[in-house]
Amino acid sequence: MTTTAQQPLNSGFGAASTAEEVIKGIDLTGKVAIVTGGYSGIGLETARVLRTAGAEIVVPARDVERARTALEAVPGAEVEYLDLLDPASIDSFAEKFLASGRPLHLLVNNAGIMATPLARDARGYEAQFAINHLGHFQLTTRLWPALVAAKGARVVVLSSRGIRFAGVDFDDLNFEHRTYEPFLAYGQSKTANALFAVEVDRRGKEHGIRAFAVHPGLIIDTGLVKHIDPAMLRAAGALDSAGEPIRDPERQMKTVQQGAATTVWCATSPRLDGLGGVYCENVDITPLVTPENEAAWATGDTIPGVLPRAVAPEAAARLWEVSERLTA
């Protein structure tokens, strides 16, 4: 199995760095950014910080009124309707954006769900795979002309250390023949996110489109963990006895401001010019997990790294082809 070149850059930032620290000195005036899920959690912080640097911000949202209220903190942000479980709404959003004639410089595929009970979209696709991967696949491919028009675009895909739970099961993507397990489905979708960035980059770099996958860290207070038993979070050392989040960036337990930092770095850092198709965490490209440290990586939270299966070009190409068929 071949993999992408996961070579850390010694970026000068780290696990505790914030998005505001990362954006210092970067001018995004004249740039256009779309941030899915940009009205809550780390998506809202990403949108806010990109806006402070001068970018035009567009936030697709299923709950438009909620988004407009949240984005009062981001003056000038545009809100448009989009439901990642509804293919027609994705096409409608993309068509409206393309009709505006604007290039798209930054596409941040940030929205997602985690460890939810079994649900399916209208096509019968399992919901975590449908929202976390397929919806963003369709959005990215429909917006491709605007990314090309930017003549230097970046696509950032939010993955997770949840890649450890599962690879992509190409024989049963939608849990039609195996028992549904929330974290197994989440892991599959997050591995798909990482692979998607690999193939976006391969297909896009000749057009100036580079892509990056991001593990933002474990941010308890974003709503993403609402389906997880608090007792499990306490057992994992993520919540204290009072139910409050424990902050320990070196163990990936971060604030919203720290969680958005790697996304913002991947979207804007000049250090990444000419690079792409890699998986990043703690505001740097992360190394590959080696066979000898895989067990320690999978059971701990202090060792950085990405599993080879999540950055394998062959699997990434296969996933793209399958996703094209599923979203045709």
Buried (B, 14 or more C-beta within 10 A) or exposed (E): EEBBEBEEBEBEBEBBBBBBBBBEEBEBEEBBBBBBBBBBBBBBBBBBBBBBBEBBBBBBBBBBEEBBEBBEEBEEBBBBBBBBBBBEBBBBBBEEBBEEEBBBBBBBBBBBBBBBEEBBBEEEBBBBBBBBBBBBBBBBBBBBEBBBBBEEBBBBBBBBBBBBBBBBBEEEBBBEEEEBBBBBBBBBBBBBBBBBBBBBBBBBBEBBBBBBBBBBBBBBEBEBBEEBEEEEBBEBEBBEEEEEBBBBBEBBBBBBBBBBBBBBBBBBBEBBEEBBBBBBBBBBBBBBBEEEBBEEBBEEBEBBBBBBBBBBBEBBBBBBEBBEEBBE
